[in-house]
């Protein structure tokens, strides 16, 4: 079903852009080659995956049917040499493949194909289908979606059919309020999820913005999610955010799944973030603290990070980071140090080292180490090569060394075609 949808969408894209007068095409490609040892069944196996990430965007297409038409395709493919764990030497998937266009003085927008839907109760749902938006004027509008949820290559089923709708009022990009509903049906037309919600983001002052979301499960008649945040930025040097979040993890699983029985019913987190730049463009200091509460009791999660730029143009960067998680039944203390040094305008080196100390032993160990070093070379204006070596010791692996080569292309091309 998913493959047929993508093929049909691509055919529609080609037809819709057949009378294009001008196009802007932007493409990016990342090639990753890594080598690693994979110990299993008492034997060390060698695995060498070749991973290719590709994305393509064609915009500024003036078609006969729509204005502002654009085509977006993104996917990945992997070929594995050596002895892969599951015996599969070739994998791949399409993350996004859709066409989008506007008409009626941009009051109507239609997106068709594989896509993500973000606003309201949709909550980043991925589907193969249609997502229209209608703006009726004075900031008011309606949007909706219908299609088949996408099951990720390495994920669990997200359902067999989904639909939803949202009514909104928008004053600007930073100020919008909406009410929405979502339904996902699983096997046998059983209800996977059925939610209603209210979402808002509003900038009260230039320095103060509020945002929030409340999601109510109609199937279980209780709150599935509540999220509220206030961001205050009185000057360029200070950024303060206070937030609260409640989730019901069991309501994000299929109601017919056995895992829903064992999932927590509620989890609360509240606290804030602080970012200070006392030496603008040179020193950044960040910190956060959150109290955590669930069925097992109270805990907390706090961390801090500082980075310093030295030299002309910030060619040298040094940083440290730490985090402490303490919850009933476990937790950890993390420490990290990293550095970035520009050698020439085209060559940089990066080093990163972190250590975790676990509260509870795992496989007889309570500590893990990870270190990496990278050489970054800008081969050409749109091409970059990164060579990385990694070494780590964890409770799962006594010692593991890996090598990684990444080649990145990120460029654009403008094509102008005049038609009669």
Helices and strands as residue ranges (DSSP letters): H 2-16, E 22-40, E 43-61, E 67-82, E 90-103, E 108-117, G 120-122, E 125-137, E 140-149, E 161-172, E 175-185, G 187-189, E 191-205, E 208-217, E 222-235, E 238-247, G 249-252, H 259-262, E 267-279, E 283-294, E 297-310, G 312-314, E 316-327, E 330-342, E 347-362, E 365-380, E 383-393, E 400-416
